[in-house]
Amino acid sequence: MIDYERLTYPGGVAVATILKSPGAGVRKAIILLAAALVSAGVHFGTIETGVSNWNLGALIGLPEYMNGTWYLSLMTIGVGFIAGRGGIAFIIGGFVAYWFLSPMLSAMGAFPLDAAGDTINQPGPLRLLLYRPLGIGMLIGGAIMGVILASPLIVSAIKSMQKAASVSSEASNDEMPIRLLYFAIVGAVILLCIMAVTSVESVGLGRGIGMALLGTLWIWMAGIILSEAIGRTNWSPLSGMTLVGITLLIVMTQAFGMGRDDSIIAALMVGAATCVAMSQATDLMLDLKTGYLVGATPRMQQIGQFAGAWLGPIVVIGVIFILNESHGLGSDKLPAPQAQALASTIDGIMGGDVPTQKYAAGAVLGGILSAVMGGLGITVGLGFYLPFNIVLTYSLGTLGRELTDRFKGKTWSEEIGIPVAAGLIVGEALVGVGDALRIVLTS
């Protein structure tokens, strides 16, 4: 998963570039720093002006449904450059959705209608109603097909890890023992079961075990999807995977005959825990990629992750309390759009309004694509899932990498281009963190 040619992990490459820059020479360090300053300045400007998108499509007369809006983010260009050809399928997915399917729907007069009978052809509503569910289905279908095709390799890998663990060697000492994985699976089931049982009285032990098993299975499946998506594009469909997990849990609690409120509370409790676990899994993969590039020992990295995993949730919970006390979650100052989207989705689920057909159609398409080429269903599905303004800007970085590889050579891309791209990522990220700290401290 962390092999350079298979999954690039642009964020991991950027961090590794920074870590190696002091020893790689003054020139590389200066290049990285200069790019970071430029990116930081641009992002600071977008924050201060409130202008983060450029609607080029409107200026050139592009139909609104084709979504010609570009995301003003040098970090996104840097990510696309580092990903290179690994992100082409992601770009294709976005262009197929908005520059092929949308014009085709327009020509056929087949755009969906809202409750009032009006045509839905704006990019935002169209994405939420059509392309996002299709993308989620493709992500799931692509992952399932990938697991099916790779199952012999997975079984072989587990057996080889078990065999290596029984023999003490330098290689086996570099990795955590395989039995830790089994303890982790059992531990996840136990913890999720405790969360489910203690969430509401109506859950009970039997229902809690069922929810815990489903949650643990979804952590594994969604972890594959997220690792593939981040590894190729550096963008994570975490919210979509969490949404699907909560949907499955609500369906299960409803099948158990639980009441509406109890069903929602129990599903949210277990769903939130699975979301954190999925996030930690992808973060570990990203860090392992960085370690792979700088020559770190996986065992020591994993120990460090386990030792520090508890800190993040505590800090985030504290920040949320501060922001809620100062602004109020759901207010104009702190609208919490993801929470509102989840709430509306849950209302739809409880009312029987689940886009099952779109999920299923996407899953079939994603499965077929992944059967043709490993991981293709996931990356194309991610292009459907994410806003198209991100895809457009990302494509500039991928195009830039292709041009520099061809005309300047791969050595130039690696020696100059990647440090520049890493600087673009770091500069914007640091300004984003600084702006978040400013909001918290002024609260």
C-alpha positions, 0 to 999 in steps of 0.5 A: 500500500505504501509503495511509491508507484502504487499509492503516492500519498502526496501528503506523506511525500510532502512531509518527507520532503520537508524532513529531508530538506536540511540534509538535501542542500540549501537550494532545496530548502530555499525552494521549499521555503519560497513556495511555502511563503507564496502559498501562505500569502495566497491562502491568507488573501483568500481568507481575508477577502472571503474569495476562495473560488473563481467562476471562470465558466461564467466569464466564458459562457459555460453553462452553469451545470458544467460547473466551471468554477476553480478552487483558488488553492495552490495546495491543491495544485501541489497535491496534484503535482505530487500525485502525478498520473496516479490522480488521472482517474480521479480527474476523469471521474469529475469531468465525466460527471460534469462535462459529459453526464450533465450536458447529456442530461441537459440535451435529453431534458432529464435533469431531476426535479425538486418537490415543487417540480422545478429542474435541478441543474445547479452544480451544488444541488446536482452533486448532492442529489446525483453525483455524490450518491453515485460516487459513494456507491462507486467507492464501496463497489470498487473496494468490495471488488478490490477485496474480492480480487485481492483476497488470495494475496490478503490471506497469503500476506497474513500467513506470511506475517504469522510465519515471520512472527514465529521466527525472530529476525531483523525484518520481523522486529521491524513490525508489530506482531500480527497477534496485535491485529487480532487483539485490536479486532476483538478490542474494537468489537468490545468497545463499540459494543459498550458504546452501543449498550450504554448509549440508550437503554433499549439497545441491550447486549444482543443488539449491541453486539450486532452493531459492534460487529457491523461497525468493526467490519465497516471500519475495515472496509472504509479504511481500504477505501480511504487509504486508496483515495488518500494514497492516490489524491490526498483527498478523503471521502471520510464524511461519505464513509461515515454517512454510509456507516451511520445509514447501515447502523440505522437500518440495523437498529430499525430492523431491531424494532427500536424507536426513532430517537433511540435508533438515531442516538445509538447509530450516531454514537457507534458511527462517531467512533467508527469515523474516528477509527477510520480517520486514525487508520488513514493517518497511520498509512500517511505517516507510514508512507513518510517513514518509508521515504525517510527510512524510519522503522514501522514498529517505532512509528506504530508505537508512537501512533498508539501513544499519541492517538488519545490526544487528538480527540481530547483536544478536538472535544475541548475546541468544540466546547469552546466554539459552541460556548462562544458561537453556538453550533448551528448558528450563522457564525458556526453553521456546521454544514456537515452536521446539518447535512447529516441531520437532513440525511438521517431525516431522509433515512427515517422517512424511507428516502435513501438513494438506494438505486444510486448507491447500487448503480454506483457500486456496480459501476465501481466494481466493474471499473476495479475489475478492469484495473485495480483501484479504478472504481475508487479513484473515479468514484472520488471524482464524482464524490468531491466538488468539481472545483477541487477536481479542476484545480487539482488537474492543473497540478497533474498537468504540470507534472506531466509537462515537466516530466516530458520536457524537463525530465523526471529528475527535474520534477523530483529535485525541483518540482516536488520541493515546490509542490511540498512548499505549496502544501505546507504554506497553505496548511500552516495558514489554515491552522493559524486561522483556526487557532485565531478563531479558537483563541478569539472565542 
